[in-house]
């Protein structure tokens, strides 16, 4: 099931969690913290029912959190999202976050290069030991 295949009656919290890649506890936490754009509807039995729009928004939250956006910034972004004509402020938040992600990416690339150098070193060391051992036989 993809985000565009949400049934008309909506998804249960467990189905929405599975589809979005979040845990049920995380969805409840995001709701409690006001990070959802809209509170989910409730079924006649009182169960949360999430719409396609809810699930798409969870995808945005997942992307921002996985790239390191703090909860306080997420809250600010959501608050602004609820306000009309707040696009410039939302853009500023995303641009600042983008700079943070680019810095992280550069650091990870630098660390990866160091790891690759260590791997090369150990492979060469092992290869040298193997050739020396092979010569003595």
Residue, then its C-alpha position, 0 to 999 in steps of 0.5 A: x500500500x502506498x500513500x496514494x492508496x489510503x482507503x476512504x475510511x482512513x487508516x488505523x494508527x498501526x497501518x499509518x505507522x507501518x506505511x510511514x515508517x514510524x512506530x505507533x508510539x512515535x505517531x502518538x508522540x507527534x500528535x501530542x506534541x502538535x506535529x500533525x497538521x490535523x488531528x486524525x478523525x475518529x471511527x465510531x469506535x473511537x479509533x484514530x483514522x488517518x487520511x492520505x494527507x496525514x500519511x503524506x505529512x508523516x513522510x515530511x516529518x520522517x524526512x526532516x527528522x532523519x536529516x536531523x531537524x530538532x523537534x523544536x524546529x519541526x514544531x515551528x515549521x508546523x505552526x507556520x504551515x498552519x498559518x496563511x502567507x507563511x511560505x517565506x518563513x517556512x522557506x527560511x527554516x528549510x534553507x537553514x536546515x539544508x545548510x545543516x544537512x550539507x555540513x553533515x553530508x560533508x562530514x560524513x563524506x570526510x569520514x567515509x574517505x578516512x574509512x576507505x583509506x584505512x580499508x586500503x591500508x589493511x588490505x595492503x598490509x594483509x596482501x603484503x603479509x600473504x606474499x611474504x608468507x607465500x615466499x617462505x613456503 
